Every structure is written in C-alpha cells, then in structure tokens.
Amino acid sequence: MNKLLSACLLLALFAVLKTQAFAATLNCNFKNSDAAIEGVERIQISENVLVVNESEIIQLDHTRIRCGQFGKQDRFDGIGKGLQVVLKSCTDEAVLEGHMIDSLNSKVAEVVCDEEVSE
C-alpha cells in the first residue's frame, strides 16, 4: 500500500512540475551586444513568462518541436509590448537560443538563455 501511495504522490508531483516551463529563473543575453535591441537591458524567463527590464511581462506559449538529430525539443513563443520572441532548445547544450524582434523599430537580435539567476 505504501508503494502505491508513493507512486501516486510521485505522479502528482510530475504533473505539477510539467505545468511550469521553468523551475528556476533563466537569464538571457544578446549574442552580439552591438545588435542588441535599444531599451532592453535585462531579459529573464521565469515560469511561463518573459520579463523584460524587470517590469514588462510577455506570456510564453510552450510547444514541443522536432529538431533533427536532437529529437523533440522545446520552443517558446511570445508577443507583447512591441516585441516578439522565439526561443528553441535545439542544441546539445542546455540553452535556449532564438530571436527577439522589435517590430516598432524593425530590428532583430539573437538571444541566448542559459544562466540561472539566484533570487
């Protein structure tokens, strides 16, 4: 009976963890500081949102996509505040890479998210 109860609790824990995209906050940076989007100083991903400059929040949609030799990987998309972000984990490293698009100024910048930030 104890094993059955333990298995049920473990399944419930996995279900709760699966609903959140990130267990920790990820810090994101522009790959090339010369191509950074003007006015964007800090980018973080926490749970299912992208936080820009610690104040503007963009909801992220999570999907699973096929990434060639890596099998199914994660993709996060979000639009808001004149910005659009597309991040994918299609690498053999534990990073998210993608693009941030400033539609108001017609500018695209490459973004990489891989550093945990202590809260």
DSSP file with accessible surface (Angstrom, degrees, kcal/mol):
  #  RESIDUE AA STRUCTURE BP1 BP2  ACC     N-H-->O    O-->H-N    N-H-->O    O-->H-N    TCO  KAPPA ALPHA  PHI   PSI    X-CA   Y-CA   Z-CA
    1    1 A M     >        0   0  185      0, 0.0     4,-2.3     0, 0.0     5,-0.2   0.000 360.0 360.0 360.0 -38.9    0.0    0.0    0.0
    2    2 A N  H  >  +     0   0  130      1,-0.2     4,-2.6     2,-0.2     5,-0.2   0.874 360.0  52.0 -63.2 -38.3    2.9    2.4    0.8
    3    3 A K  H  > S+     0   0  181      2,-0.2     4,-2.4     1,-0.2    -1,-0.2   0.902 109.6  49.3 -65.1 -39.6    4.4    1.8   -2.6
    4    4 A L  H  > S+     0   0  110      2,-0.2     4,-2.2     1,-0.2    -2,-0.2   0.926 112.5  47.3 -65.3 -43.2    1.1    2.6   -4.3
    5    5 A L  H  X S+     0   0  101     -4,-2.3     4,-2.4     2,-0.2    -2,-0.2   0.918 112.3  49.9 -64.1 -42.9    0.7    5.8   -2.3
    6    6 A S  H  X S+     0   0   76     -4,-2.6     4,-2.3     1,-0.2    -2,-0.2   0.910 110.2  50.5 -62.6 -40.9    4.3    6.8   -3.0
    7    7 A A  H  X S+     0   0   50     -4,-2.4     4,-2.4     2,-0.2    -1,-0.2   0.909 110.2  49.8 -65.1 -40.4    3.8    6.2   -6.8
    8    8 A C  H  X S+     0   0   68     -4,-2.2     4,-2.2     1,-0.2    -2,-0.2   0.917 111.4  48.4 -64.9 -41.9    0.6    8.3   -6.7
    9    9 A L  H  X S+     0   0  114     -4,-2.4     4,-2.3     2,-0.2    -1,-0.2   0.896 110.8  51.2 -64.7 -39.2    2.4   11.2   -5.0
   10   10 A L  H  X S+     0   0   90     -4,-2.3     4,-2.4     2,-0.2    -2,-0.2   0.919 110.1  49.1 -64.6 -41.7    5.3   11.0   -7.4
   11   11 A L  H  X S+     0   0  119     -4,-2.4     4,-2.2     1,-0.2    -2,-0.2   0.903 110.4  50.9 -64.1 -39.9    2.9   11.2  -10.4
   12   12 A A  H  X S+     0   0   54     -4,-2.2     4,-2.1     2,-0.2    -1,-0.2   0.913 109.6  50.8 -63.8 -40.7    1.1   14.2   -8.9
   13   13 A L  H  X S+     0   0   92     -4,-2.3     4,-2.6     1,-0.2    -2,-0.2   0.928 109.9  49.4 -62.9 -44.0    4.5   15.9   -8.4
   14   14 A F  H  X S+     0   0  120     -4,-2.4     4,-2.2     1,-0.2    -1,-0.2   0.895 109.0  53.1 -62.1 -39.1    5.5   15.3  -12.0
   15   15 A A  H  X S+     0   0   59     -4,-2.2     4,-1.0     2,-0.2    -1,-0.2   0.915 111.0  46.3 -62.9 -41.9    2.1   16.6  -13.2
   16   16 A V  H >X S+     0   0   89     -4,-2.1     4,-0.6     1,-0.2     3,-0.5   0.932 113.6  48.1 -66.9 -44.7    2.6   19.9  -11.2
   17   17 A L  H >< S+     0   0   93     -4,-2.6     3,-0.8     1,-0.2    -2,-0.2   0.855 106.4  58.0 -65.6 -32.3    6.2   20.3  -12.4
   18   18 A K  H 3< S+     0   0  184     -4,-2.2    -1,-0.2     1,-0.2    -2,-0.2   0.799  96.6  62.7 -70.2 -25.8    5.2   19.7  -16.0
   19   19 A T  H << S+     0   0   96     -4,-1.0     2,-0.5    -3,-0.5    -1,-0.2   0.740  97.1  66.4 -72.8 -20.3    2.7   22.6  -16.0
   20   20 A Q  S << S-     0   0   76     -3,-0.8     3,-0.1    -4,-0.6    27,-0.1  -0.884  71.6-152.9-103.8 131.8    5.6   25.0  -15.3
   21   21 A A  S    S+     0   0   32     -2,-0.5     2,-0.4     1,-0.2    -1,-0.1   0.885  80.9  30.5 -69.3 -38.2    8.1   25.5  -18.1
   22   22 A F        -     0   0   25      1,-0.1    25,-0.3     4,-0.0    -1,-0.2  -0.976  51.3-166.8-130.0 132.4   11.0   26.5  -15.8
   23   23 A A  S    S+     0   0  105     -2,-0.4     2,-0.3    -3,-0.1    -1,-0.1   0.745  85.9  30.2 -81.9 -26.2   11.7   25.5  -12.3
   24   24 A A  S    S-     0   0   38     23,-0.1     2,-0.3    21,-0.0    23,-0.3  -0.868  94.8 -94.2-128.1 163.6   14.3   28.3  -12.0
   25   25 A T        -     0   0    7     92,-0.4    92,-1.5    -2,-0.3     2,-0.4  -0.612  36.6-149.0 -79.3 133.8   14.7   31.8  -13.5
   26   26 A L  E     -AB  45 116A  29     19,-2.7    19,-2.4    -2,-0.3     2,-0.4  -0.883   4.6-141.7-104.9 137.4   16.9   31.9  -16.6
   27   27 A N  E     -AB  44 115A  26     88,-3.6    88,-1.3    -2,-0.4    87,-1.3  -0.816  19.0-160.0 -95.4 133.4   19.0   34.9  -17.5
   28   28 A a  E     -AB  43 113A   3     15,-2.8    15,-0.8    -2,-0.4     2,-0.3  -0.886   9.0-175.6-116.6 149.3   19.1   35.8  -21.2
   29   29 A N  E     - B   0 112A  67     83,-2.6    83,-2.6    -2,-0.3     2,-0.3  -0.947  32.7-102.9-137.7 157.3   21.6   37.9  -23.1
   30   30 A F  E     - B   0 111A  35     -2,-0.3    81,-0.3    81,-0.2     3,-0.2  -0.632  25.9-138.5 -76.9 137.3   22.0   39.2  -26.6
   31   31 A K  S    S+     0   0  101     79,-2.2     2,-0.5    -2,-0.3    -1,-0.1   0.882  96.0  32.8 -63.7 -38.4   24.7   37.2  -28.5
   32   32 A N  S >  S-     0   0   85     78,-0.4     3,-1.3     1,-0.1    -1,-0.2  -0.959  70.5-158.0-123.0 112.6   26.1   40.4  -30.0
   33   33 A S  G >  S+     0   0   97     -2,-0.5     3,-1.0     1,-0.3    -1,-0.1   0.777  93.9  60.6 -63.4 -24.3   25.9   43.5  -27.9
   34   34 A D  G 3  S+     0   0  141      1,-0.2    -1,-0.3    -3,-0.1    -3,-0.0   0.782 106.6  46.3 -71.4 -25.8   26.2   45.7  -31.0
   35   35 A A  G <  S+     0   0   34     -3,-1.3    -1,-0.2    75,-0.1    -2,-0.2   0.176  85.8 132.4-100.8  16.1   23.0   44.2  -32.3
   36   36 A A    <   -     0   0   25     -3,-1.0     2,-0.4     1,-0.1    72,-0.1  -0.294  65.7-103.9 -66.5 152.9   21.0   44.5  -29.0
   37   37 A I    >   -     0   0    4      1,-0.1     3,-1.8     3,-0.1    -1,-0.1  -0.662  41.5-108.7 -81.0 130.0   17.6   46.0  -29.1
   38   38 A E  T 3  S+     0   0  170     -2,-0.4     3,-0.1     1,-0.2    -1,-0.1  -0.292 100.2  18.5 -62.0 134.7   17.5   49.5  -27.8
   39   39 A G  T 3  S+     0   0   47      1,-0.2     2,-0.8    -3,-0.0    -1,-0.2   0.302  93.5 113.1  89.1  -9.5   15.9   50.0  -24.4
   40   40 A V    <   +     0   0   14     -3,-1.8    -1,-0.2     1,-0.2     3,-0.1  -0.853  27.6 155.6 -99.9 108.9   16.2   46.3  -23.4
   41   41 A E        +     0   0  165     -2,-0.8     2,-0.4     1,-0.3    -1,-0.2   0.781  63.7  24.2-100.0 -36.9   18.7   46.0  -20.6
   42   42 A R        -     0   0   89    -13,-0.1    11,-3.5     2,-0.0     2,-0.4  -0.998  57.8-173.8-139.9 134.2   17.6   42.8  -18.8
   43   43 A I  E     +AC  28  52A   4    -15,-0.8   -15,-2.8    -2,-0.4     2,-0.3  -0.995  11.9 169.4-128.5 129.3   15.8   39.7  -20.1
   44   44 A Q  E     -AC  27  51A  29      7,-2.2     7,-3.4    -2,-0.4     2,-0.5  -0.982  24.3-146.0-137.0 150.3   14.7   36.8  -17.8
   45   45 A I  E     +AC  26  50A   0    -19,-2.4   -19,-2.7    -2,-0.3     2,-0.4  -0.979  23.0 172.4-115.1 125.5   12.5   33.8  -18.3
   46   46 A S  E >   - C   0  49A  35      3,-2.3     3,-1.8    -2,-0.5     2,-0.2  -0.985  60.3 -44.1-136.9 122.9   10.5   32.7  -15.2
   47   47 A E  T 3  S-     0   0   97     -2,-0.4   -23,-0.1   -25,-0.3   -24,-0.1  -0.397 124.8 -20.9  55.4-116.5    7.8   30.0  -15.3
   48   48 A N  T 3  S+     0   0   55     -2,-0.2    12,-2.9   -27,-0.1     2,-0.3   0.021 121.6  82.6-111.5  28.3    5.8   30.8  -18.4
   49   49 A V  E <   -CD  46  59A  27     -3,-1.8    -3,-2.3    10,-0.2     2,-0.5  -0.955  64.7-138.9-133.6 152.1    6.7   34.4  -18.9
   50   50 A L  E     -CD  45  58A   1      8,-3.0     8,-2.7    -2,-0.3     2,-0.6  -0.940  22.2-155.9-103.6 125.5    9.5   36.5  -20.4
   51   51 A V  E     -CD  44  57A  26     -7,-3.4    -7,-2.2    -2,-0.5     2,-0.5  -0.928   5.5-163.5-109.4 120.4   10.3   39.5  -18.2
   52   52 A V  E >> S-CD  43  56A   2      4,-3.0     4,-2.4    -2,-0.6     3,-1.8  -0.908  74.2 -12.3-107.0 125.9   11.9   42.5  -19.9
   53   53 A N  T 34 S-     0   0   50    -11,-3.5    -1,-0.2    -2,-0.5   -10,-0.1   0.801 114.7 -77.2  55.5  32.7   13.7   45.1  -17.8
   54   54 A E  T 34 S+     0   0  123    -12,-0.3    -1,-0.3    -3,-0.2     3,-0.1   0.571 129.8  58.8  59.7  11.1   12.1   43.6  -14.6
   55   55 A S  T <4 S+     0   0   86     -3,-1.8     2,-0.5     1,-0.2    -2,-0.2   0.628  80.7  74.6-135.7 -36.4    8.8   45.2  -15.4
   56   56 A E  E  <  -D   52   0A  71     -4,-2.4    -4,-3.0    24,-0.0     2,-0.5  -0.756  62.6-158.5 -92.1 128.3    7.3   44.2  -18.8
   57   57 A I  E     -D   51   0A  96     -2,-0.5     2,-0.5    -6,-0.2    -6,-0.2  -0.896  10.1-172.7-112.4 130.0    5.8   40.8  -18.9
   58   58 A I  E     -D   50   0A   3     -8,-2.7    -8,-3.0    -2,-0.5     2,-0.1  -0.988  24.4-130.0-120.6 120.2    5.3   38.7  -22.1
   59   59 A Q  E     -D   49   0A 127     -2,-0.5    20,-0.4    20,-0.3     2,-0.4  -0.468  23.0-144.0 -67.8 139.5    3.4   35.4  -21.8
   60   60 A L        -     0   0   10    -12,-2.9     2,-0.5    -2,-0.1    18,-0.2  -0.900   3.1-146.4-110.8 135.9    5.1   32.5  -23.5
   61   61 A D  E     -E   77   0A 112     16,-3.2    16,-2.0    -2,-0.4     2,-0.5  -0.867  17.5-148.1 -96.2 131.9    3.5   29.6  -25.3
   62   62 A H  E     +E   76   0A  86     -2,-0.5     2,-0.3    14,-0.2    14,-0.2  -0.868  23.8 165.1-105.3 128.4    5.3   26.3  -24.9
   63   63 A T  E     -E   75   0A  63     12,-2.3    12,-2.1    -2,-0.5     2,-0.5  -0.945  34.0-124.4-134.6 159.5    5.3   23.7  -27.7
   64   64 A R  E     -E   74   0A 127     -2,-0.3     2,-0.3    10,-0.2    10,-0.2  -0.913  34.3-178.7-103.6 129.5    7.4   20.6  -28.5
   65   65 A I  E     -E   73   0A  39      8,-2.5     8,-3.1    -2,-0.5     2,-0.4  -0.892  31.5-106.8-126.5 158.3    9.0   20.6  -31.9
   66   66 A R  E     -E   72   0A 175     -2,-0.3     6,-0.2     6,-0.2     2,-0.2  -0.716  29.4-171.6 -85.7 132.1   11.2   18.2  -33.9
   67   67 A b    >   -     0   0   14      4,-2.7     3,-2.7    -2,-0.4     4,-0.2  -0.545  35.1-112.5-125.0  64.8   14.8   19.3  -34.0
   68   68 A G  G >  S+     0   0   65      1,-0.3     3,-1.4    -2,-0.2    -1,-0.3  -0.131  98.5   5.8  49.8-120.8   16.6   16.9  -36.4
   69   69 A Q  G 3  S+     0   0  174      1,-0.3    -1,-0.3    -3,-0.1    -3,-0.0   0.631 126.4  65.0 -71.6 -13.2   19.2   14.8  -34.6
   70   70 A F  G <  S-     0   0   66     -3,-2.7    -1,-0.3     1,-0.3    -2,-0.2   0.499  93.1-145.1 -88.9  -4.2   18.0   16.1  -31.2
   71   71 A G    <   -     0   0   24     -3,-1.4    -4,-2.7    -4,-0.2     2,-0.3  -0.416  60.4  -2.5  74.4-149.5   14.5   14.6  -31.4
   72   72 A K  E    S+E   66   0A 110     -6,-0.2    -6,-0.2    -2,-0.1     2,-0.2  -0.613  76.1 169.5 -80.5 132.1   11.7   16.6  -29.8
   73   73 A Q  E     -E   65   0A  46     -8,-3.1    -8,-2.5    -2,-0.3     2,-0.2  -0.744  33.1 -85.3-131.5-179.2   12.8   19.8  -28.1
   74   74 A D  E     -E   64   0A  44     -2,-0.2    15,-2.1   -10,-0.2     2,-0.4  -0.633  30.9-172.6 -96.0 149.4   11.1   22.9  -26.5
   75   75 A R  E     -EF  63  88A  71    -12,-2.1   -12,-2.3    -2,-0.2     2,-0.4  -0.997   4.1-164.7-138.6 137.5   10.0   26.1  -28.2
   76   76 A F  E     -EF  62  87A   5     11,-2.8    11,-2.6    -2,-0.4     2,-0.4  -0.989   8.6-178.3-126.7 126.8    8.8   29.2  -26.5
   77   77 A D  E     +EF  61  86A  34    -16,-2.0   -16,-3.2    -2,-0.4     2,-0.3  -0.970   6.8 164.2-124.5 142.2    6.9   32.0  -28.4
   78   78 A G  E     - F   0  85A   5      7,-2.0     7,-2.8    -2,-0.4     2,-0.4  -0.990  16.1-166.5-157.5 149.1    5.6   35.3  -27.1
   79   79 A I  E     + F   0  84A 130    -20,-0.4   -20,-0.3    -2,-0.3     2,-0.2  -1.000  32.8 111.8-136.0 134.8    4.4   38.6  -28.4
   80   80 A G  E >   + F   0  83A  22      3,-2.7     3,-2.3    -2,-0.4   -22,-0.1  -0.835  58.7  31.3 170.9 156.0    3.8   41.8  -26.4
   81   81 A K  T 3  S-     0   0  131      1,-0.3     3,-0.1    -2,-0.2   -23,-0.0   0.815 128.0 -57.9  56.4  31.5    5.0   45.4  -25.8
   82   82 A G  T 3  S+     0   0   23      1,-0.2    21,-1.9    21,-0.1    22,-0.7   0.554 118.3 107.7  78.4   4.8    6.1   45.7  -29.4
   83   83 A L  E <   -FG  80 102A  13     -3,-2.3    -3,-2.7    19,-0.2     2,-0.4  -0.894  48.5-166.8-117.8 147.4    8.4   42.7  -29.0
   84   84 A Q  E     -FG  79 101A  77     17,-2.1    17,-3.3    -2,-0.3     2,-0.4  -0.993   9.1-167.5-128.3 138.0    8.2   39.2  -30.3
   85   85 A V  E     -FG  78 100A   2     -7,-2.8    -7,-2.0    -2,-0.4     2,-0.4  -0.981  11.4-178.1-130.6 138.0   10.4   36.3  -29.1
   86   86 A V  E     +FG  77  99A  24     13,-2.3    13,-2.2    -2,-0.4     2,-0.4  -0.963  12.7 176.4-132.5 115.7   11.1   32.9  -30.4
   87   87 A L  E     -FG  76  98A   1    -11,-2.6   -11,-2.8    -2,-0.4     2,-0.3  -0.975   3.8-176.5-124.2 137.3   13.4   30.6  -28.4
   88   88 A K  E     -FG  75  97A  84      9,-3.2     9,-2.9    -2,-0.4   -13,-0.2  -0.948  27.1-146.5-130.9 153.0   14.3   26.9  -29.1
   89   89 A S        +     0   0   14    -15,-2.1     2,-1.9    -2,-0.3     6,-0.1  -0.141  50.7 137.1-106.1  36.0   16.3   24.4  -27.3
   90   90 A b        +     0   0   40      7,-0.2     2,-0.3   -16,-0.1    -1,-0.1  -0.309  45.8  90.7 -82.4  54.7   17.6   22.7  -30.5
   91   91 A T  S    S-     0   0   26     -2,-1.9     4,-0.1     2,-0.3   -24,-0.0  -0.930  82.8-119.2-137.8 167.0   21.2   22.3  -29.3
   92   92 A D  S    S+     0   0  130     -2,-0.3     2,-0.2     2,-0.1    -2,-0.1   0.506  95.3  78.2 -85.6  -2.4   23.1   19.6  -27.5
   93   93 A E  S    S-     0   0  125      2,-0.1     2,-1.9     1,-0.0    -2,-0.3  -0.647  97.9-104.9 -99.1 161.2   23.8   22.2  -24.7
   94   94 A A  S    S+     0   0  101     -2,-0.2     2,-0.3    20,-0.1    -2,-0.1  -0.461  81.8 110.6 -85.7  66.0   21.3   23.1  -22.0
   95   95 A V        -     0   0   11     -2,-1.9     2,-0.5    -6,-0.1    -4,-0.2  -0.950  62.0-133.8-135.2 158.2   20.5   26.5  -23.6
   96   96 A L  E     - H   0 113A  10     17,-2.5    17,-3.1    -2,-0.3     2,-0.3  -0.955  28.8-177.7-107.6 132.3   17.6   28.3  -25.3
   97   97 A E  E     +GH  88 112A  61     -9,-2.9    -9,-3.2    -2,-0.5     2,-0.3  -0.956  21.8 103.3-128.5 150.7   18.6   30.2  -28.4
   98   98 A G  E     -GH  87 111A  14     13,-2.3    13,-2.6    -2,-0.3     2,-0.3  -0.937  55.3 -61.6 175.3-149.5   16.5   32.3  -30.7
   99   99 A H  E     -GH  86 110A  86    -13,-2.2   -13,-2.3    -2,-0.3     2,-0.4  -0.951  18.3-154.6-133.1 147.7   15.5   35.8  -31.7
  100  100 A M  E     -GH  85 109A   0      9,-2.7     9,-2.5    -2,-0.3     2,-0.5  -0.988  19.4-158.7-117.9 129.9   13.9   38.9  -30.3
  101  101 A I  E     -GH  84 108A  51    -17,-3.3   -17,-2.1    -2,-0.4     2,-0.9  -0.948  11.4-156.3-115.6 125.4   12.2   41.1  -32.8
  102  102 A D  E  >> -GH  83 107A  11      5,-3.2     5,-1.8    -2,-0.5     4,-0.7  -0.858  12.7-176.0 -96.5  98.6   11.4   44.8  -32.1
  103  103 A S  T  45S+     0   0   77    -21,-1.9    -1,-0.2    -2,-0.9   -20,-0.1   0.785  77.8  59.0 -72.0 -24.2    8.5   45.4  -34.5
  104  104 A L  T  45S+     0   0  134    -22,-0.7    -1,-0.2     1,-0.2   -21,-0.1   0.873 119.9  27.0 -70.9 -35.9    8.3   49.1  -33.8
  105  105 A N  T  45S-     0   0  112     -3,-0.3    -1,-0.2   -23,-0.2    -2,-0.2   0.293 105.1-122.0-108.9   7.6   11.9   49.7  -34.9
  106  106 A S  T  <5 +     0   0  113     -4,-0.7     2,-0.4     1,-0.2    -3,-0.2   0.929  63.3 140.9  50.6  55.2   12.2   46.8  -37.4
  107  107 A K  E   < - H   0 102A  72     -5,-1.8    -5,-3.2     2,-0.0     2,-0.4  -0.980  36.5-161.8-130.8 141.3   15.2   45.3  -35.6
  108  108 A V  E     - H   0 101A  83     -2,-0.4     2,-0.4    -7,-0.2    -7,-0.2  -0.971   9.3-176.7-122.7 135.6   16.1   41.6  -34.9
  109  109 A A  E     - H   0 100A   3     -9,-2.5    -9,-2.7    -2,-0.4     2,-0.3  -0.989  26.0-121.8-132.5 142.1   18.6   40.4  -32.3
  110  110 A E  E     - H   0  99A 100     -2,-0.4   -79,-2.2   -11,-0.2   -78,-0.4  -0.645  31.2-163.8 -82.0 138.4   19.9   37.0  -31.4
  111  111 A V  E     -BH  30  98A   2    -13,-2.6   -13,-2.3    -2,-0.3     2,-0.4  -0.942  11.7-168.8-125.6 143.8   19.3   35.9  -27.8
  112  112 A V  E     -BH  29  97A  27    -83,-2.6   -83,-2.6    -2,-0.4     2,-0.5  -0.999   2.9-167.3-132.0 133.8   20.7   33.1  -25.7
  113  113 A a  E     +BH  28  96A   0    -17,-3.1   -17,-2.5    -2,-0.4   -85,-0.2  -0.975  38.8 118.5-122.1 117.1   19.3   32.0  -22.3
  114  114 A D  E     +     0   0A  74    -87,-1.3     2,-0.5    -2,-0.5   -86,-0.1   0.416  42.4  95.9-155.6  -2.0   21.5   29.7  -20.2
  115  115 A E  E     -B   27   0A  95    -88,-1.3   -88,-3.6     2,-0.0     2,-0.2  -0.854  60.6-138.0-107.2 128.9   22.4   31.3  -16.9
  116  116 A E  E     -B   26   0A 149     -2,-0.5     2,-0.5   -90,-0.2   -90,-0.2  -0.597  16.8-149.4 -78.5 144.6   20.5   30.7  -13.7
  117  117 A V        -     0   0   36    -92,-1.5   -92,-0.4    -2,-0.2     2,-0.2  -0.951  12.4-127.1-116.4 131.9   19.9   33.7  -11.6
  118  118 A S              0   0  114     -2,-0.5   -94,-0.0   -94,-0.1     0, 0.0  -0.552 360.0 360.0 -77.1 141.7   19.7   33.4   -7.8
  119  119 A E              0   0  189     -2,-0.2    -1,-0.1   -94,-0.0     0, 0.0  -0.689 360.0 360.0-102.0 360.0   16.6   35.1   -6.4
